[in-house]
Structure formats: structure tokens, C-alpha cells
Amino acid sequence: MANNHEDVTWSSIAAGFKGLIPSKVKSRPQCCDDDAMIICGCMARLKKNNSDLHDLLVDYYVGGMTFMALARKHGRSDCWVGRLLQKAEGVVDGMLMMLEIELEMDR
């Protein structure tokens, strides 16, 4: 198991473990390990300063939850979820800008 700065453990995927990652998550763009470590650091900082935004990003990108599922979970509208996700993504993007880091996947 790999351990990142958020103290979240990710099990490696061995042959024969189909369906471990939801199909919605597999179809999204992926990044290299270096980009992942940078994003992980930003996410750890976000968790420390705003755990609600952090948890929303994790539910959406890692858990593969839809806007509607997130809206039900939080008792809000899907529009609210969209605005909050946009805010959370903006915070992470702002961290990357302040650090003057360009991710490999953005080149």
C-alpha cells in the first residue's frame, strides 16, 4: 500500500482485481506519479484548512459520485454541488499557481 501526505492509503491493483475502481473514475484523465504527489500535497493542505471542500473533491474524483448523489448526501441541489466543486478546484488550482507549478498533464 502506498501512503500519501493525507494519510490516505491506496492499495495497488493486482491482476485479477477487476471492478476495484468505479468505471466513472477509470474513464477520467489520469496523471503521472509526480503530478499525483503535487496534487496530494495540495489536497492535504485543503483538508487541513477546509475539510468540506476536500471531502467533496474526494467523493467526486476518487469515489466517482455524481452531482445528484452528492446533492442527496449534502441535502442540497446539484447546482450547489457544481458551484462548490468549482470553488474547491479553484482553490487547488490557486495553490498550484502560487507554487508556480505546471503539472505534466497540463503541458
N, CA, C and O of each residue as an XYZ file, in Angstrom:
428
protein
N       0.832     -1.182      0.000
C       0.000      0.000      0.000
C       0.874      1.242      0.000
O       1.889      1.316      0.692
N       0.458      2.197     -0.780
C       1.166      3.476     -0.833
C       0.530      4.427      0.165
O      -0.676      4.371      0.405
N       1.332      5.292      0.740
C       0.812      6.240      1.716
C       1.176      7.637      1.257
O       2.340      7.921      0.973
N       0.179      8.515      1.183
C       0.435      9.878      0.740
C       0.414     10.826      1.926
O       0.278     10.386      3.068
N       0.544     12.112      1.671
C       0.618     13.109      2.742
C      -0.692     13.291      3.491
O      -0.705     13.925      4.546
N      -1.785     12.760      2.982
C      -3.074     12.902      3.646
C      -3.345     11.749      4.604
O      -4.397     11.710      5.242
N      -2.421     10.827      4.710
C      -2.621      9.610      5.488
C      -3.777      8.782      4.949
O      -4.470      8.098      5.702
N      -3.976      8.850      3.640
C      -4.959      8.005      2.977
C      -4.176      6.904      2.298
O      -3.242      7.187      1.548
N      -4.530      5.667      2.540
C      -3.802      4.571      1.921
C      -4.509      4.118      0.662
O      -5.735      4.018      0.626
N      -3.734      3.847     -0.361
C      -4.253      3.383     -1.644
C      -3.653      2.014     -1.899
O      -2.432      1.865     -1.949
N      -4.491      1.033     -2.058
C      -3.963     -0.292     -2.351
C      -3.605     -0.368     -3.824
O      -4.308      0.183     -4.671
N      -2.512     -1.052     -4.123
C      -2.140     -1.218     -5.524
C      -3.077     -2.241     -6.148
O      -3.585     -3.127     -5.460
N      -3.306     -2.121     -7.444
C      -4.236     -3.015     -8.128
C      -3.453     -4.184     -8.693
O      -2.586     -4.004     -9.548
N      -3.753     -5.364     -8.222
C      -3.098     -6.573     -8.698
C      -3.940     -7.202     -9.802
O      -5.132     -6.924     -9.931
N      -3.301     -8.050    -10.588
C      -4.015     -8.737    -11.666
C      -5.176     -9.527    -11.077
O      -5.034    -10.187    -10.048
N      -6.310     -9.453    -11.734
C      -7.475    -10.205    -11.285
C      -8.436     -9.419    -10.419
O      -9.501     -9.927    -10.069
N      -8.088     -8.190    -10.062
C      -8.977     -7.392     -9.222
C      -9.764     -6.403    -10.069
O      -9.590     -5.191     -9.948
N     -10.622     -6.926    -10.918
C     -11.445     -6.074    -11.770
C     -12.537     -5.438    -10.930
O     -13.010     -6.029     -9.959
N     -12.932     -4.242    -11.306
C     -14.023     -3.570    -10.610
C     -13.615     -2.894     -9.319
O     -14.473     -2.408     -8.582
N     -12.323     -2.852     -9.027
C     -11.864     -2.214     -7.797
C     -12.095     -0.706     -7.837
O     -12.446     -0.095     -6.828
N     -11.894     -0.114     -9.012
C     -12.127      1.316     -9.197
C     -13.409      1.480     -9.996
O     -13.565      0.838    -11.035
N     -14.343      2.331     -9.536
C     -15.593      2.523    -10.277
C     -15.330      2.945    -11.716
O     -14.371      3.668    -11.988
N     -16.184      2.494    -12.645
C     -15.977      2.773    -14.064
C     -15.963      4.267    -14.362
O     -15.254      4.702    -15.269
N     -16.731      5.060    -13.621
C     -16.745      6.508    -13.840
C     -15.370      7.104    -13.571
O     -14.948      8.040    -14.250
N     -14.677      6.561    -12.584
C     -13.359      7.080    -12.237
C     -12.336      6.650    -13.280
O     -11.459      7.438    -13.636
N     -12.427      5.406    -13.781
C     -11.473      4.914    -14.766
C     -11.523      5.704    -16.062
O     -10.507      5.822    -16.748
N     -12.681      6.247    -16.412
C     -12.819      6.944    -17.686
C     -12.291      8.378    -17.630
O     -12.215      9.040    -18.664
N     -11.935      8.858    -16.471
C     -11.417     10.220    -16.331
C      -9.927     10.247    -16.655
O      -9.241      9.234    -16.526
N      -9.428     11.410    -17.078
C      -7.984     11.518    -17.360
C      -7.166     11.181    -16.114
O      -7.580     11.466    -14.990
N      -6.013     10.577    -16.327
C      -5.134     10.221    -15.226
C      -3.853     11.026    -15.331
O      -3.535     11.579    -16.384
N      -3.121     11.087    -14.225
C      -1.881     11.856    -14.215
C      -0.715     10.955    -13.834
O      -0.907      9.829    -13.374
N       0.493     11.466    -14.033
C       1.692     10.714    -13.675
C       1.904     10.774    -12.155
O       1.226     11.522    -11.451
N       2.842      9.984    -11.674
C       3.111      9.924    -10.234
C       3.586     11.262     -9.671
O       3.201     11.643     -8.565
N       4.421     11.975    -10.426
C       4.921     13.272     -9.943
C       3.776     14.266     -9.764
O       3.703     14.965     -8.753
N       2.875     14.323    -10.764
C       1.706     15.200    -10.657
C       0.837     14.783     -9.477
O       0.314     15.629     -8.752
N       0.688     13.484     -9.291
C      -0.148     12.976     -8.197
C       0.399     13.401     -6.837
O      -0.369     13.751     -5.941
N       1.711     13.373     -6.681
C       2.313     13.778     -5.409
C       2.106     15.271     -5.155
O       1.879     15.683     -4.018
N       2.183     16.073     -6.202
C       1.961     17.517     -6.062
C       0.511     17.782     -5.673
O       0.233     18.549     -4.752
N      -0.409     17.137     -6.390
C      -1.834     17.308     -6.095
C      -2.149     16.799     -4.697
O      -2.963     17.387     -3.986
N      -1.508     15.712     -4.304
C      -1.714     15.151     -2.966
C      -1.318     16.164     -1.892
O      -2.008     16.300     -0.881
N      -0.217     16.868     -2.106
C       0.201     17.897     -1.158
C      -0.812     19.025     -1.064
O      -1.104     19.522      0.024
N      -1.347     19.425     -2.212
C      -2.377     20.474     -2.224
C      -3.639     19.989     -1.515
O      -4.270     20.739     -0.770
N      -3.999     18.734     -1.752
C      -5.191     18.177     -1.109
C      -5.004     18.065      0.404
O      -5.950     18.271      1.164
N      -3.792     17.741      0.840
C      -3.522     17.673      2.283
C      -3.693     19.052      2.919
O      -4.243     19.176      4.013
N      -3.214     20.088      2.222
C      -3.368     21.454      2.720
C      -4.837     21.851      2.739
O      -5.298     22.498      3.678
N      -5.576     21.460      1.695
C      -7.004     21.762      1.632
C      -7.745     21.063      2.769
O      -8.637     21.647      3.385
N      -7.373     19.807      3.047
C      -8.026     19.067      4.137
C      -7.797     19.766      5.473
O      -8.692     19.828      6.315
N      -6.597     20.287      5.655
C      -6.262     20.976      6.906
C      -7.070     22.265      7.057
O      -7.529     22.587      8.152
N      -7.243     23.003      5.952
C      -7.884     24.315      6.008
C      -9.373     24.310      5.704
O     -10.096     25.190      6.172
N      -9.847     23.340      4.932
C     -11.268     23.285      4.579
C     -11.639     21.846      4.245
O     -11.666     21.453      3.079
N     -11.920     21.075      5.273
C     -12.184     19.647      5.081
C     -13.438     19.383      4.251
O     -13.528     18.350      3.587
N     -14.407     20.302      4.279
C     -15.623     20.107      3.475
C     -15.309     20.114      1.981
O     -15.792     19.258      1.241
N     -14.508     21.071      1.539
C     -14.125     21.118      0.125
C     -13.281     19.903     -0.244
O     -13.446     19.324     -1.318
N     -12.384     19.528      0.649
C     -11.550     18.349      0.427
C     -12.413     17.108      0.241
O     -12.241     16.357     -0.719
N     -13.337     16.901      1.163
C     -14.180     15.705      1.113
C     -15.041     15.674     -0.141
O     -15.280     14.606     -0.704
N     -15.507     16.834     -0.580
C     -16.310     16.906     -1.797
C     -15.481     16.485     -3.012
O     -15.957     15.721     -3.851
N     -14.253     16.976     -3.110
C     -13.382     16.585     -4.220
C     -13.083     15.090     -4.196
O     -13.091     14.436     -5.239
N     -12.821     14.552     -3.016
C     -12.531     13.120     -2.896
C     -13.748     12.295     -3.297
O     -13.619     11.320     -4.037
N     -14.924     12.678     -2.817
C     -16.144     11.945     -3.182
C     -16.371     11.967     -4.687
O     -16.780     10.963     -5.270
N     -16.107     13.105     -5.316
C     -16.372     13.244     -6.751
C     -15.303     12.552     -7.601
O     -15.628     11.756     -8.482
N     -14.025     12.856     -7.336
C     -12.959     12.343     -8.192
C     -12.491     10.944     -7.821
O     -12.199     10.146     -8.712
N     -12.411     10.626     -6.553
C     -11.941      9.305     -6.137
C     -13.104      8.330     -6.023
O     -13.029      7.197     -6.498
N     -14.180      8.784     -5.387
C     -15.334      7.912     -5.191
C     -16.236      7.788     -6.397
O     -17.047      6.866     -6.476
N     -16.103      8.716     -7.345
C     -16.915      8.653     -8.550
C     -18.374      9.005     -8.347
O     -19.223      8.623     -9.152
N     -18.680      9.737     -7.269
C     -20.069     10.122     -7.013
C     -20.522     11.164     -8.032
O     -19.745     12.029     -8.436
N     -21.772     11.075     -8.439
C     -22.345     12.041     -9.375
C     -22.788     13.289     -8.623
O     -22.859     13.302     -7.394
N     -23.090     14.354     -9.398
C     -23.611     15.576     -8.784
C     -24.876     15.269     -7.988
O     -25.055     15.768     -6.877
N     -25.744     14.451     -8.558
C     -27.012     14.136     -7.886
C     -26.769     13.365     -6.589
O     -27.418     13.633     -5.578
N     -25.843     12.416     -6.614
C     -25.532     11.650     -5.399
C     -24.940     12.567     -4.328
O     -25.265     12.440     -3.147
N     -24.076     13.483     -4.742
C     -23.502     14.437     -3.791
C     -24.566     15.381     -3.250
O     -24.546     15.737     -2.072
N     -25.493     15.785     -4.110
C     -26.586     16.664     -3.671
C     -27.435     15.965     -2.614
O     -27.800     16.571     -1.607
N     -27.747     14.699     -2.841
C     -28.531     13.936     -1.846
C     -27.753     13.799     -0.540
O     -28.319     13.959      0.542
N     -26.465     13.506     -0.638
C     -25.629     13.324      0.555
C     -25.603     14.585      1.418
O     -25.612     14.508      2.646
N     -25.569     15.750      0.761
C     -25.460     17.018      1.488
C     -26.791     17.733      1.660
O     -26.846     18.797      2.277
N     -27.862     17.161      1.122
C     -29.173     17.785      1.246
C     -29.269     19.111      0.515
O     -29.958     20.026      0.966
N     -28.583     19.217     -0.607
C     -28.553     20.445     -1.403
C     -28.890     20.127     -2.849
O     -29.158     18.976     -3.194
N     -28.876     21.151     -3.693
C     -29.162     20.956     -5.117
C     -27.885     20.577     -5.866
O     -26.774     20.781     -5.377
N     -28.069     20.020     -7.064
C     -26.908     19.692     -7.877
C     -26.180     20.962     -8.334
O     -24.973     20.928     -8.575
N     -26.897     22.072     -8.453
C     -26.256     23.357     -8.789
C     -25.309     23.786     -7.671
O     -24.212     24.279     -7.933
N     -25.739     23.595     -6.422
C     -24.894     23.909     -5.266
C     -23.626     23.063     -5.312
O     -22.527     23.564     -5.073
N     -23.787     21.778     -5.620
C     -22.635     20.873     -5.710
C     -21.672     21.367     -6.786
O     -20.461     21.412     -6.567
N     -22.210     21.738     -7.949
C     -21.371     22.228     -9.040
C     -20.589     23.468     -8.656
O     -19.401     23.577     -8.962
N     -21.247     24.403     -7.987
C     -20.567     25.635     -7.563
C     -19.483     25.336     -6.529
O     -18.393     25.905     -6.583
N     -19.788     24.442     -5.588
C     -18.810     24.122     -4.556
C     -17.623     23.348     -5.134
O     -16.482     23.571     -4.730
N     -17.886     22.444     -6.075
C     -16.791     21.734     -6.733
C     -15.901     22.711     -7.498
O     -14.676     22.593     -7.479
N     -16.525     23.668     -8.164
C     -15.762     24.673     -8.900
C     -14.889     25.489     -7.940
O     -13.744     25.810     -8.257
N     -15.431     25.817     -6.781
C     -14.665     26.554     -5.773
C     -13.485     25.713     -5.287
O     -12.363     26.209     -5.188
N     -13.742     24.437     -4.984
C     -12.688     23.549     -4.483
C     -11.584     23.369     -5.523
O     -10.400     23.411     -5.189
N     -11.972     23.169     -6.780
C     -10.986     23.032     -7.849
C     -10.186     24.324     -8.003
O      -8.984     24.290     -8.264
N     -10.857     25.454     -7.840
C     -10.185     26.749     -7.927
C      -9.164     26.946     -6.825
O      -8.107     27.534     -7.052
N      -9.473     26.456     -5.630
C      -8.528     26.561     -4.511
C      -7.266     25.759     -4.827
O      -6.152     26.246     -4.636
N      -7.443     24.530     -5.311
C      -6.287     23.690     -5.653
C      -5.502     24.329     -6.799
O      -4.272     24.367     -6.761
N      -6.198     24.826     -7.808
C      -5.537     25.492     -8.929
C      -4.770     26.723     -8.445
O      -3.666     26.993     -8.919
N      -5.348     27.464     -7.510
C      -4.673     28.621     -6.933
C      -3.402     28.239     -6.199
O      -2.397     28.946     -6.277
N      -3.444     27.120     -5.483
C      -2.238     26.643     -4.802
C      -1.140     26.347     -5.816
O       0.020     26.702     -5.610
N      -1.516     25.691     -6.917
C      -0.534     25.364     -7.949
C       0.051     26.634     -8.572
O       1.244     26.693     -8.867
N      -0.791     27.643     -8.768
C      -0.305     28.914     -9.325
C       0.649     29.608     -8.359
O       1.688     30.124     -8.768
N       0.292     29.619     -7.076
C       1.151     30.271     -6.081
C       2.501     29.565     -5.973
O       3.526     30.204     -5.740
N       2.495     28.250     -6.144
C       3.738     27.484     -6.100
C       4.489     27.537     -7.430
O       5.603     27.027     -7.548
N       3.857     28.164     -8.436
C       4.411     28.248     -9.787
C       4.758     26.870    -10.336
O       5.839     26.647    -10.881
N       3.799     25.945    -10.173
C       3.975     24.576    -10.641
C       3.058     24.333    -11.828
O       1.858     24.604    -11.774
N       3.650     23.813    -12.912
C       2.851     23.394    -14.053
C       2.864     21.871    -14.067
O       3.924     21.250    -14.149
N       1.684     21.278    -13.987
C       1.593     19.826    -13.991
C       1.929     19.286    -15.376
O       1.657     19.928    -16.391
N       2.518     18.108    -15.401
C       2.858     17.469    -16.673
C       1.618     17.263    -17.536
O       1.676     17.397    -18.758
N       0.506     16.940    -16.902
C      -0.716     16.678    -17.656
C      -1.289     17.945    -18.297
O      -2.137     17.850    -19.184
N      -0.846     19.121    -17.867
C      -1.317     20.387    -18.430
C      -0.398     20.919    -19.529
O      -0.682     21.957    -20.128
N       0.692     20.218    -19.792
C       1.652     20.687    -20.813
C       1.179     20.325    -22.190
O       1.850     20.635    -23.174
